[in-house]
Structures are given as structure tokens and as C-alpha cells.
Amino acid sequence: MGKAQGTQATVAATKAGIDFTLHPYDTAPDAESYGEAAADALGVPHERLFKTLLAEVDGRLTVAVVPVSGSLDLKALAAAAGGKKARMAEARDAERATGYVVGGISPLGQRRRLPTVLDASASAFPTVYVSAGRRGLQIELTPADLVRLTGAALAAIARG
């Protein structure tokens, strides 16, 4: 389905031998929400395109992957990650830990593997879209492959 286009996310997906499709789109540098802008540009329902957020759960960086149609429930993330308290990570910490820039953070191919939780709503779709590692590029893959590549736990961590 897809070929690597030079991001760590596409390299990781290619190495894992999974089927995926890349979807380039034009970015709006002043977009209020990179995820919603991506969904709109690609004509994808907001609940099927997932944003990658980083939070600190009990001081440990954790990746949360939630639909752009909602927001992250920090209490639910803390519980799913086996912690007590979660707060959003600073952008610079997220970029340093993942190797990606905000607005282009992918759950795949991060600099180091972090605990990851994928919102359970992903399993309702045959495929989902996540950042392919840069603004203007989404990768479409099955939720099962996303879980396999990230080692993610599935849990209800989104609200809205």
C-alpha cells in the first residue's frame, strides 16, 4: 500500500512490514488545530484522524493518541497508564523525546519508545490516520497495526 517517504514513522512502518497508505496535504501554518486542519484537508471525519499528544503520568512521559474530534481526558490517561496524576508535557520536552516537531508528532518511529495509550474508539474503524512524522503527511493504517508498532494499550482516554 505505501512506501517510505523518509520520516522515522514511515521507516518504522516499512521495517515492520505493515500495509499503510501515505496521505500528503497542504498545511496551514497558522492552523488553530493541526489535526482538524489535516482531517479537513484530507476529507476525513475528525473522529477517524488521531492526534498524538504527550503527557507526564506521575512524572513519566506517556504518549496519548486520541481523535482530533475530542480532547484528552488526563484522569483517564493516568488510570490507563497505571498512574495517579497526569499533566500535559511541555512542547519542547515532547519534541526532544520523540524527535518530531509539534503538529507533526507521530506515535510511530519515535526517538525512544514511550508508554503509549490509544483511545479505544480507534477499534471502531477499519483504518485510522495518524501523523507520519511531519506536518503535511498522514499515515493510514489499521488500529491493530498501530497497537502492534507502538505497544499501545487501548483505553477510553478521549472525551468530547
Contact map, one row per residue, 1 for C-alpha under 8 A:
1110000000000000001110000000000000000000000000000000000000000000000000000000000000000000000000000000000000000000000000000000000000000000000000000000000000000000
1111000000000000001111000000000000000000000000000000000000000000000000000000000000000000000000000000000000000000000000000000000000000000000000000000000000000000
1111100001000100000011000000000000000000000000000000000000000000000000000000000000000000000000000000000000000000000000000000000000000000000000000000000000000000
0111111001100100000000000000000000000000000000000000000000000000000000000000000000000000000000000000000000000000000000000000000000000000000000000000000000000000
0011111001100000000000000000000000000000000000000000000000000000000000000000000000000000000000000000000000000000000000000000000000000000000000000000000000000000
0001111101100000000000000000000000000000000000000000000000000000000000000000000000000000000000000000000000000000000000000000000000000000000000000000000000000000
0001111111100000000000000000000000000000000000000000000000000000000000000000000000000000000000000000000000000000000000000000000000011100000000000000000000000000
0000011111110000000000000000000000000000000000000000000000000000000000000000000000000000000000000000000000011100000000000000000000001000000000000000000000000000
0000001111111000000000000000000000000000000000000000000000000000000000000000000000000000000000000000000001111100000000000000000000011000000000000000000000000000
0011111111111100000000000000000000000000000000000000000000000000000000000000000000000000000000000000000000011000000000000000000000011000001000000000000000000000
0001111111111110000000000000000000000000000000000000000000000000000000000000000000000000000000000000000000001000000000000000000000000000000000000000000000000000
0000000111111111000000000000000000000000000000000000000000000000000000000000000000000000000000000000000000011000000000000000000000000000000000000000100000000000
0000000011111111111100000000000000000000000000000000000000000000000000000000000000000000000000000000000000011000000000000000000000000000000000000000100000000000
0011000001111111110000000000000000000000000000000000000000000000000000000000000000000000000000000000000000000000000000000000000000000000000000000000000000000000
0000000000111111110000000000000000000000000000000000000000000000000000000000000000000000000000000000000000000000000000000000000000000000000000000000000000000000
0000000000011111110000000000000000000000000000000000000000000000000000000000000000000000000000000000000000000000000000000000000000000000000000000000100000000000
0000000000001111111000000000000000000000000000000000000000000000000000000000000000000000000000000000000000000000000000000000000000000000000000000000000000000000
0000000000001111111100000000000000000000000000000000000000000000000000000000000000000000000000000000000000000000000000000000000000000000000000001000000000000000
1100000000001000111110000000000000000000000000000000000000000000000000000000000000000000000000000000000000000000000000000000000000000000000010000000000000000000
1100000000001000011111000000000000000000000000000000000000000000000000000000000000000000000000000000000000000000000000000000000000000000001111000000000000000000
1110000000000000001111100000000000000000000000000000000000000000000000000000000000000000000000000000000000000000000000000000000000000000001110000000000000000000
0110000000000000000111110000000000000000000000000000000000000000000000000000000000000000000000000000000000000000000000000000000000010000111100000000000000000000
0000000000000000000011111000000000000000010000000000000000000000000000000000000000000000000000000000000000000000000000000000000000000000111100000000000000000000
0000000000000000000001111100000000000000000000000000000000000000000000000000000000000000000000000000000000000000000000000000000000000001110000000000000000000000
0000000000000000000000111110000000000100110000000000000000000000000000000000000000000000000000000000000000000000000000000000000000000001100000000000000000000000
0000000000000000000000011111000000000000100000000000000000000000000000000000000000000000000000000000000000000000000000000000000000000001000000000000000000000000
0000000000000000000000001111100000001100000000000000000000000000000000000000000000000000000000000000000000000000000000000000000000000011000000000000000000000000
0000000000000000000000000111111001001000000000000000000000000000000000000000000000000000000000000000000000000000000000000000000000000000000000000000000000000000
0000000000000000000000000011111000000000000000000000000000000000000000000000000000000000000000000000000000000000000000000000000000000000000000000000000000000000
0000000000000000000000000001111100000000000000000000000000000000000000000000000000000000000000000000000000000000000000000000000000000000000000000000000000000000
0000000000000000000000000001111111001000000000000000000000000000000000000000000000000000000000000000000000000000000000000000000000000000000000000000000000000000
0000000000000000000000000000011111000000000000000000000000000000000000000000000000000000000000000000000000000000000000000000000000000000000000000000000000000000
0000000000000000000000000000001111111000000000000000000000000000000000000000000000000000000000000000000000000000000000000000000000000000000000000000000000000000
0000000000000000000000000001001111111100000000000000000000000000000000000000000000000000000000000000001000000000000000000000000000000010000000000000000000000000
0000000000000000000000000000000011111110000000001110000000000000000100000000000000000000000000000000001000000000000000000000000000000000000000000000000000000000
0000000000000000000000000000000011111111000001000000000000000000000110000000000000000000000000000000000000000000000000000000000000000000000000000000000000000000
0000000000000000000000000011001011111111100000000000000000000000000000000000000000000000000000000000000000000000000000000000000000000000000000000000000000000000
0000000000000000000000001010000001111111110000000000000000000000000000000000000000000000000000000000000000000000000000000000000000000001010000000000000000000000
0000000000000000000000000000000000111111111111001000000000000000000000000000000000000000000000000000000000000000000000000000000000000000000000000000000000000000
0000000000000000000000000000000000011111111111000000000000000000000000000000000000000000000000000000000000000000000000000000000000000000000000000000000000000000
0000000000000000000000001100000000001111111100000000000000000000000000000000000000000000000000000000000000000000000000000000000000000000000000000000000000000000
0000000000000000000000101000000000000111111100000000000000000000000000000000000000000000000000000000000000000000000000000000000000000000000000000000000000000000
0000000000000000000000000000000000000011111110000000000000000000000000000000000000000000000000000000000000000000000000000000000000000000000000000000000000000000
0000000000000000000000000000000000000011111111011000000000000000000000000000000000000000000000000000000000000000000000000000000000000000000000000000000000000000
0000000000000000000000000000000000000011001111111000000000000000000000000000000000000000000000000000000000000000000000000000000000000000000000000000000000000000
0000000000000000000000000000000000010011000111111100000000000000001110000000000000000000000000000000000000000000000000000000000000000000000000000000000000000000
0000000000000000000000000000000000000000000011111100000000000000001111000000000000000000000000000000000000000000000000000000000000000000000000000000000000000000
0000000000000000000000000000000000000000000111111100000000000000001100000000000000000000000000000000000000000000000000000100101110000000000000000000000000000000
0000000000000000000000000000000000100010000111111110000000000000001100000000000000000000000000000000000000000000000000000000000111000000000000000000000000000000
0000000000000000000000000000000000100000000001111111000000000000111100000000000000000000000000000000000000000000000000000000000111100000000000000000000000000000
0000000000000000000000000000000000100000000000001111100000000000111100000000000000000000000000000000000000000000000000000000000001100000000000000000000000000000
0000000000000000000000000000000000000000000000000111110000000011110000000000000000000000000000000000000011100000000000000000000001100000000000000000000000000000
0000000000000000000000000000000000000000000000000011111000000011110000000000000000000001000000000000000010000000000000000000000000000000000000000000000000000000
0000000000000000000000000000000000000000000000000001111100001111000000000000000000000001100001000000000000000000000000000000000000000000000000000000000000000000
0000000000000000000000000000000000000000000000000000111110011111000000000000000000000111100000000000000000000000000000000000000000000000000000000000000000000000
0000000000000000000000000000000000000000000000000000011111111100000000000000000000000111100000000000000000000000000000000000000000000000000000000000000000000000
0000000000000000000000000000000000000000000000000000001111111100000000000000110010111110000000000000000000000000000000000000000000000000000000000000000000000000
0000000000000000000000000000000000000000000000000000000111110000000000000000010000111100000000000000000000000000000000000000000000000000000000000000000000000000
0000000000000000000000000000000000000000000000000000000111111000000000000000000000000100000000000000000000000000000000000000000000000000000000000000000000000000
0000000000000000000000000000000000000000000000000000001111111100000000000000000000000000000000000000000000000000000000000000000000000000000000000000000000000000
0000000000000000000000000000000000000000000000000000011110111110000000000000000000000000100000000000000000000000011000000000000000000000000000000000000000000000
0000000000000000000000000000000000000000000000000000011110011111000000000000000010000000000000000000000000000000011110000000000000000000000000000000000000000000
0000000000000000000000000000000000000000000000000001111000001111100000000000000000000000000000000000000000100000011110000000000000000000000000000000000000000000
0000000000000000000000000000000000000000000000000001111000000111110000010000100000000000000000000000000000000000000111100000000000000000000000000000000000001000
0000000000000000000000000000000000000000000000000111100000000011111000000000000000000000000000000000000000100000000111100000000000000000000000000000000000000000
0000000000000000000000000000000000000000000000000111100000000001111101110000000000000000000000000000000000000000000001100000000000000000000000000000000000001100
0000000000000000000000000000000000000000000001111110000000000000111111100000000000000000000000000000000000000000000000100100000000000000000000000000000000000100
0000000000000000000000000000000000110000000001111110000000000000011111100000000000000000000000000000000000000000000000000000000000000000000000000000000000000000
0000000000000000000000000000000000010000000001100000000000000000001111100000000000000000000000000000000000000000000000000000000000000000000000000000000000000001
0000000000000000000000000000000000000000000000100000000000000000011111110000000000000000000000000000000000000000000000000000000000000000000000000000000000000111
0000000000000000000000000000000000000000000000000000000000000000011111111000000000000000000000000000000000000000000000000000000000000000000000000000000000000111
0000000000000000000000000000000000000000000000000000000000000001010001111100100000000000000000000000000000000000000000000000000000000000000000000000000000001110
0000000000000000000000000000000000000000000000000000000000000000000000111111100000000000000000000000000000000000000000000000000000000000000000000000000000001110
0000000000000000000000000000000000000000000000000000000000000000000000011111110000001111000000000000000000000000000000000000000000000000000000000000000000001000
0000000000000000000000000000000000000000000000000000000000000000000000001111111000011100000000000000000000000000000000000000000000000000000000000000000000000000
0000000000000000000000000000000000000000000000000000000000000000000000001111111100000000000000000000000000000000000000000000000000000000000000000000000000011100
0000000000000000000000000000000000000000000000000000000010000001000000011111111110000100000000000000000000000000000010000000000000000000000000000000000000001000
0000000000000000000000000000000000000000000000000000000011000000000000000111111111111100000000000000000000000000000000000000000000000000000000000000000000000000
0000000000000000000000000000000000000000000000000000000000000000000000000011111111110000000000000000000000000000000000000000000000000000000000000000000000000000
0000000000000000000000000000000000000000000000000000000000000000000000000001111111100000000000000000000000000000000010000000000000000000000000000000000010101000
0000000000000000000000000000000000000000000000000000000010000100000000000000111111100000000000000000000000000000001010000000000000000000000000000000000000000000
0000000000000000000000000000000000000000000000000000000000000000000000000000011111110000000000000000000000000000000000000000000000000000000000000000000000000000
0000000000000000000000000000000000000000000000000000000011000000000000000000011111111100000000000000000000000000000000000000000000000000000000000000000000000000
0000000000000000000000000000000000000000000000000000000011000000000000000010011001111100000000000000000000000000000000000000000000000000000000000000000000000000
0000000000000000000000000000000000000000000000000000000011000000000000000110010000111110000000000000000000000000000000000000000000000000000000000000000000000000
0000000000000000000000000000000000000000000000000000001111100000000000000110110000111111000000000000000000000000000000000000000000000000000000000000000000000000
0000000000000000000000000000000000000000000000000000001110000000000000000100000000001111100000000000000000000000000000000000000000000000000000000000000000000000
0000000000000000000000000000000000000000000000000000111100000000000000000100000000000111110000000000000000000000000000000000000000000000000000000000000000000000
0000000000000000000000000000000000000000000000000000011100001000000000000000000000000011111011000000000000000000000000000000000000000000000000000000000000000000
0000000000000000000000000000000000000000000000000000000000000000000000000000000000000001111111000000000000000000000000000000000000000000000000000000000000000000
0000000000000000000000000000000000000000000000000000000000000000000000000000000000000000111111100000010000000000000000000000000000000000000000000000000000000000
0000000000000000000000000000000000000000000000000000000000000000000000000000000000000000011111110000000000000000000000000000000000000000000000000000000000000000
0000000000000000000000000000000000000000000000000000000000000000000000000000000000000000111111111000000000000000000000000000000000000000000000000000000000000000
0000000000000000000000000000000000000000000000000000010000000000000000000000000000000000111111111101010000000000000000000000000000000000000000000000000000000000
0000000000000000000000000000000000000000000000000000000000000000000000000000000000000000001111111111110010000000000000000000000000000000000000000000000000000000
0000000000000000000000000000000000000000000000000000000000000000000000000000000000000000000111111111000000000000000000000000000000000000000000000000000000000000
0000000000000000000000000000000000000000000000000000000000000000000000000000000000000000000011111110000000000111000000000000000000000000000000000000000000000000
0000000000000000000000000000000000000000000000000000000000000000000000000000000000000000000001111111000010000111000000000000000000000000000000000000000000000000
0000000000000000000000000000000000000000000000000000000000000000000000000000000000000000000000111111100000000110000000000000000000000000000000000000000000000000
0000000000000000000000000000000000000000000000000000000000000000000000000000000000000000000001110111110111000100000000000000000000001100000000000000000000000000
0000000000000000000000000000000000000000000000000000000000000000000000000000000000000000000000100011111110000000000000000000000000000100000000000000000000000000
0000000000000000000000000000000000000000000000000000000000000000000000000000000000000000001001100001111110000000000000000000000000000000000000000000000000000000
0000000000000000000000000000000001100000000000000000000000000000000000000000000000000000000000000000111110000000000000000000000000000110000000000000000000000000
0000000000000000000000000000000000000000000000000000000000000000000000000000000000000000000000000001111111000000000000000000000000111111000000000000000000000000
0000000000000000000000000000000000000000000000000001100000000000000000000000000000000000000000100101111111100000000000000000000000111100000000000000000000000000
0000000010000000000000000000000000000000000000000001000000000000000000000000000000000000000000000001000111111100000000000000000001111100000000000000000000000000
0000000010000000000000000000000000000000000000000001000000000010100000000000000000000000000000000000000011111100000100000000000001100000000000000000010000000000
0000000111011000000000000000000000000000000000000000000000000000000000000000000000000000000000000000000001111100000000000000000000011000000000000100110000000000
0000000111111000000000000000000000000000000000000000000000000000000000000000000000000000000000000000000001111110000000000000000000000000000000000000000000000000
0000000110000000000000000000000000000000000000000000000000000000000000000000000000000000000000001111000001111111100000000000000000000000000000000000000000000000
0000000000000000000000000000000000000000000000000000000000000000000000000000000000000000000000001110000000001111100000000000000000000000000000000000000000000000
0000000000000000000000000000000000000000000000000000000000000000000000000000000000000000000000001100000000000111110000000000000000000000000000000000000000000000
0000000000000000000000000000000000000000000000000000000000000000000000000000000000000000000000000000000000000111111000000000000000000000000000000000010000000000
0000000000000000000000000000000000000000000000000000000000001110000000000000000000000000000000000000000000000001111100000000000000000000000000000000000000000000
0000000000000000000000000000000000000000000000000000000000001110000000000000000010000000000000000000000000000000111110000000000000000000000000000000001100000000
0000000000000000000000000000000000000000000000000000000000000111100000000000000000000000000000000000000000100000011111000000000000000000000000000000011110000000
0000000000000000000000000000000000000000000000000000000000000111100000000000100110000000000000000000000000000000001111100000000000000000000000000000000111101000
0000000000000000000000000000000000000000000000000000000000000001110000000000000000000000000000000000000000000000000111110100000000000000000000000010000111101000
0000000000000000000000000000000000000000000000000000000000000001111000000000000000000000000000000000000000000000000011111100000000000000000000000000000001111100
0000000000000000000000000000000000000000000000000000000000000000000000000000000000000000000000000000000000000000000001111111000000000000000000000000000001111000
0000000000000000000000000000000000000000000000000000000000000000000000000000000000000000000000000000000000000000000000111111100000000000000000000000000000010000
0000000000000000000000000000000000000000000000010000000000000000001000000000000000000000000000000000000000000000000001111111100100000000000000100000000000000000
0000000000000000000000000000000000000000000000000000000000000000000000000000000000000000000000000000000000000000000000011111110000000000000000110000000000000000
0000000000000000000000000000000000000000000000000000000000000000000000000000000000000000000000000000000000000000000000011111110000000000000000000000000000000000
0000000000000000000000000000000000000000000000010000000000000000000000000000000000000000000000000000000000000000000000001111111100000000000001100000000000000000
0000000000000000000000000000000000000000000000000000000000000000000000000000000000000000000000000000000000000000000000000011111100000000000001100000000000000000
0000000000000000000000000000000000000000000000010000000000000000000000000000000000000000000000000000000000000000000000000000111110000000000111100000000000000000
0000000000000000000000000000000000000000000000011100000000000000000000000000000000000000000000000000000000000000000000000100111111000000000111100000000000000000
0000000000000000000000000000000000000000000000011100000000000000000000000000000000000000000000000000000000000000000000000000001111100000011110000000000000000000
0000000000000000000000000000000000000000000000001111000000000000000000000000000000000000000000000000000001100000000000000000000111110000011100000000000000000000
0000000000000000000000000000000000000000000000000111000000000000000000000000000000000000000000000000000111100000000000000000000011111110111000000000000000000000
0000001011000000000001000000000000000000000000000000000000000000000000000000000000000000000000000000000111010000000000000000000001111100111000000000000000000000
0000001111000000000000000000000000000000000000000000000000000000000000000000000000000000000000000001000111010000000000000000000000111110110000000000000000000000
0000001000000000000000000000000000000000000000000000000000000000000000000000000000000000000000000001101111000000000000000000000000111111100000000000000000000000
0000000000000000000000000010000001000000000000000000000000000000000000000000000000000000000000000000001100000000000000000000000000101111100000000000000000000000
0000000000000000000000011110000000000100000000000000000000000000000000000000000000000000000000000000000100000000000000000000000000000111110000000000000000000000
0000000000000000000001111000000000000000000000000000000000000000000000000000000000000000000000000000000000000000000000000000000000111111111000000000000000000000
0000000000000000000001110000000000000100000000000000000000000000000000000000000000000000000000000000000000000000000000000000000011111001111100000000000000000000
0000000001000000000111100000000000000000000000000000000000000000000000000000000000000000000000000000000000000000000000000000000011110000111110000000000000000000
0000000000000000000111100000000000000000000000000000000000000000000000000000000000000000000000000000000000000000000000000000001111000000011111000000000000000000
0000000000000000001110000000000000000000000000000000000000000000000000000000000000000000000000000000000000000000000000000000001110000000001111101100000000000000
0000000000000000000100000000000000000000000000000000000000000000000000000000000000000000000000000000000000000000000000000000111100000000000111111100000000000000
0000000000000000000000000000000000000000000000000000000000000000000000000000000000000000000000000000000000000000000000000110111100000000000011111110000000000000
0000000000000000000000000000000000000000000000000000000000000000000000000000000000000000000000000000000000000000000000000010000000000000000001111111000000000000
0000000000000000010000000000000000000000000000000000000000000000000000000000000000000000000000000000000000000000000000000000000000000000000011111111100000000000
0000000000000000000000000000000000000000000000000000000000000000000000000000000000000000000000000000000000010000000000000000000000000000000011111111110100000000
0000000000000000000000000000000000000000000000000000000000000000000000000000000000000000000000000000000000000000000001000000000000000000000000111111111111000000
0000000000000000000000000000000000000000000000000000000000000000000000000000000000000000000000000000000000000000000000000000000000000000000000011111111100000000
0000000000011001000000000000000000000000000000000000000000000000000000000000000000000000000000000000000000010000000000000000000000000000000000001111111100000000
0000000000000000000000000000000000000000000000000000000000000000000000000000000000000000000000000000000000110000100100000000000000000000000000000111111100000000
0000000000000000000000000000000000000000000000000000000000000000000000000000000000000000000000000000000000000000001100000000000000000000000000000011111110000000
0000000000000000000000000000000000000000000000000000000000000000000000000000000000000000000000000000000000000000001111000000000000000000000000000111111111000000
0000000000000000000000000000000000000000000000000000000000000000000000000000000100000000000000000000000000000000000111000000000000000000000000000010001111100000
0000000000000000000000000000000000000000000000000000000000000000000000000000000000000000000000000000000000000000000011110000000000000000000000000010000111110000
0000000000000000000000000000000000000000000000000000000000000000000000000000000100000000000000000000000000000000000011110000000000000000000000000000000011111000
0000000000000000000000000000000000000000000000000000000000000000000000000001000000000000000000000000000000000000000000111000000000000000000000000000000001111100
0000000000000000000000000000000000000000000000000000000000000001010000011101100100000000000000000000000000000000000011110000000000000000000000000000000000111110
0000000000000000000000000000000000000000000000000000000000000000011001111001000000000000000000000000000000000000000000100000000000000000000000000000000000011111
0000000000000000000000000000000000000000000000000000000000000000000001111000000000000000000000000000000000000000000000000000000000000000000000000000000000001111
0000000000000000000000000000000000000000000000000000000000000000000011100000000000000000000000000000000000000000000000000000000000000000000000000000000000000111
